[in-house]
Amino acid sequence: MTLSHHVAVITSDEQALIVASDLAEDFKRDSALRDRERRLPHPELEVFSRSGLWGITVPKEYGGAGVSNVTLARVIALIAQADGSLGQIPQNHFYALEVLRVNGNEEQKKRLYAEVLAGQRFGNALAELGTKTAHDRVTRLTRDGDGYRINGRKFYATGAIYAQRIPTSVVDENGVQQLAFVPRDSKGLTVIDDWSGFGQRTTGSGSVVFEDVYVFAEDVIPFQSAFERPTPVGPLAQILHAAIDTGIARAAYEDALHFVRTKTRPWIDATHEKATDDPLTLKSFGHLSIRLHATEALLERAGEFLDKAQAETNAETVAAASIAVAEARAISTEISLAAGSTLFELAGSQATLVEHGLDRHWRNARVHTLHDPVRWKYHAVGNYYLNDENPPLRGTI
């Protein structure tokens, strides 16, 4: 894998999918090795971002492809199928770009979109430990002349270790949340590689510490207001998570097929001989196939609803998109876990499963699906259809 200083600009949905498919083939090759050795994918991310894929949601009027959310979800699923961690790393990058789209001013959009098209990666520093609820924040933004100072500590900062900017949720002096796009090399900013999950091992989801970090006023964007009115920010965040799980599920399913077809020899090419007549094995694959295809169809449907909500944003379209995404997220959670578990069930306790990294699919799914409790998605979906109650405006439904 060779690095180039040239950054491609993708101009269409079709091109995005072709590039993603090609990259996925490359990324799959050493994905088990990266997982086993926790080898952080710095070179792969350089290739990934220079491919132009990190700029595909930049609107056409700012020089990007402005791809559909159907395409965006498919791109993430393809990359996650090749390597679950690589699929998750850009999640908050695209989330930050959506906040920028709905809340940024014209100058901010022109400048930050241009950085992305030039190959810049955005990480995140959103979540905090020790707060009353998962949505509370105590990291402070205080005025300092023409800019601000940031003080606080974040955890689960996926992608921050790889980023050139770290969008950070902060609370200003009026108690209102803002999103500060902080340069990675800012004085007083420390990224700590303390992520120790047994799955998604190379996402770089560690901690970020801010000690009197200066940020320019023009790098601060309203954040809280994105959830005080109907916007597509929440469902955009969640469709990316659903795509990650869908990709992990597809990877586990394909490896399970390959394993059973080749019995105890998953490292060789599958033959065209009949794999098995065992009715229980056939039932397992029938069950998995149907649910996986349903997941992929619901993911595509969710993208269509989200496209409509972005084009015509109001309470009805945003609610419909949130519910469609929640449906895809719920089933993708279940199929990603089921596919990994079925691989274990069919392979038994054979050492080859771990030796060849096939256990990583279940580990990746188990860690990533804990991101948001799926039980609340079922609650929101049931309440929507039974009581005509719109889901809450937040990024976890």
C-alpha positions in Angstrom: 0.0 0.0 0.0 1.7 3.2 -1.2 1.0 6.7 0.1 0.4 9.6 -2.2 0.2 13.3 -1.3 -2.6 13.7 -3.9 -6.1 13.9 -2.5 -8.8 12.7 -4.9 -12.1 14.5 -5.2 -15.0 12.2 -5.7 -17.8 13.7 -7.8 -20.6 11.1 -7.8 -22.3 8.4 -5.9 -21.2 5.8 -8.4 -17.6 6.8 -8.0 -17.8 6.7 -4.2 -19.1 3.1 -4.3 -16.4 2.0 -6.7 -13.6 3.6 -4.7 -15.0 2.1 -1.5 -15.2 -1.4 -3.0 -11.6 -1.2 -4.2 -10.3 0.1 -0.8 -12.3 -2.6 1.0 -10.4 -5.3 -0.8 -7.1 -3.7 0.3 -8.2 -3.1 3.9 -9.5 -6.7 4.3 -6.1 -8.2 3.6 -4.4 -7.4 7.0 -7.5 -6.7 9.1 -7.1 -9.8 11.2 -3.4 -8.9 11.8 -4.2 -5.3 12.8 -6.8 -6.6 15.2 -4.5 -9.3 16.8 -1.6 -7.0 17.2 -3.6 -3.8 17.8 -1.7 -2.2 15.0 -3.1 1.3 14.6 -4.1 1.8 10.9 -2.2 5.0 10.3 -1.1 4.1 6.7 -4.5 2.7 5.9 -6.2 5.9 7.0 -3.9 8.0 4.9 -5.0 6.0 1.8 -8.6 6.1 3.0 -8.7 9.9 3.4 -6.7 10.6 0.3 -9.1 8.5 -1.7 -11.6 11.3 -1.4 -14.2 9.2 0.6 -14.0 11.4 3.7 -15.3 14.4 1.6 -18.3 12.7 -0.1 -20.9 14.4 2.1 -19.5 17.9 1.3 -22.4 19.6 -0.6 -22.0 20.1 -4.3 -22.0 23.9 -3.9 -18.9 23.6 -1.8 -17.0 21.3 -4.2 -18.0 17.9 -2.9 -20.1 15.1 -4.3 -23.0 15.6 -1.9 -23.8 11.9 -2.0 -27.0 10.4 -0.8 -27.3 8.9 2.6 -28.0 5.6 0.9 -24.5 5.8 -0.7 -22.9 7.0 2.5 -24.3 4.1 4.5 -23.2 1.7 1.8 -19.7 3.1 1.8 -19.3 2.7 5.6 -20.8 -0.8 5.4 -18.2 -1.8 2.8 -15.3 -0.5 4.8 -16.6 -2.0 8.0 -17.0 -5.3 6.3 -13.3 -5.2 5.5 -12.3 -3.9 8.9 -14.8 -2.9 11.6 -12.5 -0.4 13.2 -11.8 1.4 9.9 -15.5 1.6 9.3 -16.1 3.3 12.7 -13.2 5.8 12.6 -14.9 8.3 10.2 -18.3 8.1 11.9 -17.8 11.2 14.0 -16.1 13.0 11.0 -19.4 12.7 9.0 -21.4 13.6 12.1 -19.4 16.8 12.6 -19.9 17.7 8.9 -23.6 17.3 9.4 -23.6 19.7 12.4 -21.6 22.1 10.2 -24.1 21.8 7.4 -27.1 22.6 9.6 -25.6 25.1 12.0 -22.4 26.5 10.5 -22.3 30.0 9.0 -21.2 30.5 5.4 -17.6 31.3 6.3 -17.3 28.2 8.5 -18.7 26.0 5.8 -16.4 27.3 3.1 -13.3 27.0 5.2 -13.9 23.6 7.0 -15.3 21.9 3.9 -12.2 23.0 2.0 -10.0 21.4 4.7 -11.9 18.1 4.3 -11.7 18.1 0.5 -7.9 18.7 1.0 -7.7 15.5 3.0 -8.2 16.6 6.6 -9.8 14.2 9.1 -12.1 15.2 11.9 -12.1 13.1 15.1 -14.3 13.8 18.1 -14.2 14.6 21.8 -17.9 14.4 22.9 -18.5 11.8 25.6 -17.6 12.4 29.3 -17.3 10.2 32.4 -18.9 11.0 35.7 -21.8 13.2 34.5 -25.4 12.7 35.7 -26.6 11.5 32.4 -24.9 10.5 29.1 -26.0 13.7 27.6 -24.6 16.1 30.2 -21.3 17.9 29.6 -19.0 19.7 32.0 -16.1 20.6 29.7 -16.0 24.4 29.8 -15.7 27.0 27.1 -14.7 30.4 28.5 -14.1 33.7 26.7 -10.5 34.8 26.3 -10.2 38.0 24.2 -11.3 37.3 20.6 -11.4 33.6 21.2 -12.0 31.0 23.9 -10.3 28.6 26.3 -11.3 24.9 26.7 -10.8 22.9 29.9 -12.0 19.4 30.5 -11.5 15.7 29.8 -13.2 13.4 27.3 -13.3 9.7 26.8 -14.4 7.4 24.0 -13.0 9.9 21.5 -13.0 7.7 18.5 -10.7 8.9 15.7 -9.1 11.7 17.7 -5.7 10.1 17.6 -5.8 10.1 13.8 -7.4 13.5 13.3 -6.2 16.9 12.2 -9.1 18.6 14.0 -11.1 17.3 17.0 -14.7 18.6 17.1 -15.3 19.0 20.9 -18.6 19.5 22.7 -18.2 22.3 25.3 -20.5 24.2 27.6 -20.2 28.0 27.3 -20.6 30.6 30.1 -24.4 30.6 29.5 -24.7 26.9 29.9 -25.2 26.3 26.2 -23.4 23.5 24.4 -21.2 24.4 21.4 -19.0 22.4 19.1 -15.4 23.6 18.9 -13.4 22.4 15.9 -10.0 22.2 17.7 -6.8 21.7 15.8 -5.1 18.5 16.9 -1.7 20.3 17.5 -3.2 22.9 19.8 -1.1 23.7 22.9 -2.6 22.1 26.0 -4.4 19.4 24.1 -3.4 15.8 24.9 -4.7 12.7 23.2 -4.2 9.6 25.3 -4.2 6.1 23.6 -6.0 4.3 26.5 -8.7 2.5 24.5 -8.8 -1.1 25.8 -11.9 -2.6 24.3 -11.7 -6.3 23.4 -13.4 -5.5 20.0 -13.0 -2.5 17.6 -9.5 -2.5 18.9 -7.9 0.0 16.5 -10.5 2.7 16.5 -8.3 4.9 18.7 -11.3 5.6 21.0 -9.1 6.9 23.9 -9.2 10.0 26.0 -8.6 13.7 25.2 -7.5 16.2 27.8 -7.9 20.0 27.4 -5.9 22.3 29.6 -6.5 26.0 28.7 -6.6 25.1 25.0 -7.2 28.2 22.9 -9.7 28.0 20.1 -10.6 30.8 17.7 -14.1 32.1 17.8 -14.6 31.2 14.1 -13.9 27.6 15.0 -16.9 27.3 17.4 -20.3 26.2 15.9 -23.7 26.1 17.7 -24.3 22.5 18.8 -27.2 22.4 21.3 -29.6 24.1 18.9 -29.2 21.2 16.5 -31.4 19.2 19.0 -33.7 22.0 20.0 -35.4 22.0 16.6 -35.9 19.1 14.1 -32.7 18.5 12.2 -31.3 15.4 10.5 -28.2 15.4 12.8 -29.4 12.6 15.1 -30.5 10.1 12.4 -27.4 10.9 10.4 -25.3 9.8 13.4 -27.3 6.6 13.9 -27.4 5.5 10.3 -23.6 5.4 10.3 -23.6 3.1 13.4 -26.2 0.9 11.7 -23.9 0.7 8.6 -20.9 -0.3 10.7 -22.9 -3.1 12.3 -24.3 -4.2 8.9 -20.8 -4.4 7.5 -19.5 -6.4 10.5 -22.5 -8.8 10.1 -21.8 -9.3 6.4 -18.1 -10.0 7.2 -19.1 -12.6 9.8 -21.6 -14.2 7.5 -19.2 -14.5 4.5 -16.5 -16.0 6.8 -19.0 -18.4 8.2 -20.0 -19.6 4.7 -16.3 -20.0 3.8 -15.5 -21.8 7.0 -18.3 -24.4 6.7 -17.6 -24.9 3.0 -14.0 -25.6 3.7 -14.5 -27.3 7.0 -11.4 -26.8 9.1 -9.4 -25.1 6.4 -10.7 -21.5 6.2 -7.4 -20.2 4.7 -7.9 -22.0 1.3 -10.2 -21.2 -1.5 -13.7 -22.7 -1.1 -14.4 -25.6 -3.5 -17.6 -25.9 -5.5 -18.5 -29.2 -3.7 -21.6 -29.4 -1.7 -20.8 -28.0 1.7 -23.3 -30.0 3.9 -26.6 -31.7 4.1 -26.9 -31.1 7.8 -30.4 -29.7 8.4 -29.4 -27.6 11.4 -26.5 -26.0 9.6 -28.7 -25.3 6.6 -31.4 -23.8 8.9 -28.7 -21.6 10.6 -27.6 -20.1 7.3 -31.2 -19.7 6.0 -32.0 -17.8 9.2 -28.9 -15.6 8.9 -29.3 -14.9 5.2 -32.9 -13.7 5.6 -32.1 -11.4 8.5 -28.9 -10.1 6.8 -30.8 -9.3 3.6 -33.6 -7.6 5.7 -30.9 -5.5 7.5 -29.3 -4.4 4.3 -32.7 -3.5 2.9 -33.7 -1.5 6.0 -30.4 0.3 5.9 -31.1 1.4 2.3 -34.6 2.4 3.2 -33.3 4.5 6.2 -31.0 6.3 3.9 -33.9 7.2 1.6 -35.9 8.6 4.6 -32.8 10.6 5.7 -32.3 12.0 2.2 -35.9 13.3 2.3 -35.3 14.8 5.8 -32.3 16.7 4.6 -34.0 17.9 1.5 -37.2 19.0 3.3 -36.5 19.4 7.0 -39.5 19.5 9.3 -40.8 17.7 12.4 -42.5 15.0 10.3 -39.6 14.2 7.9 -37.1 14.1 10.7 -39.2 11.9 12.9 -39.8 9.5 10.0 -36.1 9.4 9.3 -35.3 8.8 13.0 -37.7 5.9 13.1 -36.5 4.4 9.9 -32.9 4.6 11.1 -33.9 3.2 14.5 -35.4 0.2 12.8 -32.2 -0.4 10.8 -30.1 0.1 13.9 -32.1 -2.4 15.9 -31.9 -5.2 13.4 -28.3 -4.5 12.5 -27.4 -4.8 16.2 -29.1 -8.2 16.3 -27.7 -9.6 13.1 -24.1 -8.5 13.8 -24.2 -10.4 17.1 -26.0 -13.3 15.6 -23.7 -13.7 12.7 -20.6 -13.7 14.9 -22.2 -16.1 17.4 -23.3 -18.5 14.6 -19.7 -18.6 13.3 -18.6 -19.8 16.8 -21.4 -22.3 16.9 -20.6 -23.8 13.5 -16.9 -23.8 14.1 -17.0 -25.1 17.6 -13.9 -24.7 19.8 -11.4 -25.2 17.0 -8.2 -23.2 17.4 -8.3 -22.2 13.7 -11.2 -19.8 14.5 -8.9 -17.6 16.7 -5.7 -18.3 14.8 -7.2 -16.8 11.7 -8.9 -13.9 13.5 -12.5 -15.1 12.8 -13.4 -14.4 16.4 -13.0 -10.6 15.8 -16.4 -10.3 14.2 -18.3 -11.2 17.3 -15.9 -9.1 19.5 -16.3 -6.1 17.2 -20.1 -6.4 17.1 -20.3 -6.9 20.9 -18.3 -3.8 21.6 -19.8 -1.5 18.9 -23.5 -2.5 19.6 -23.1 -1.2 23.1 -22.8 2.3 21.8 -26.5 3.0 22.2 -29.0 0.7 24.1 -31.1 -0.9 21.4 -34.1 -1.4 23.8 -34.8 2.3 23.6 -35.0 2.1 19.8 -37.8 -0.5 20.1 -39.5 1.8 22.6 -39.3 4.7 20.2 -40.5 2.7 17.2 -43.5 1.3 19.1 -44.4 4.7 20.5 -44.3 6.2 17.0 -46.5 3.6 15.3 -48.9 3.0 18.2 -49.3 6.4 19.8 -48.2 8.7 16.9 -45.5 10.0 19.2 -42.4 11.5 17.5 -39.0 10.3 18.9 -37.0 12.7 21.1 -34.6 15.0 19.3 -31.2 13.6 20.1 -28.4 11.7 18.5 -29.0 8.3 20.2 -32.3 7.2 18.7 
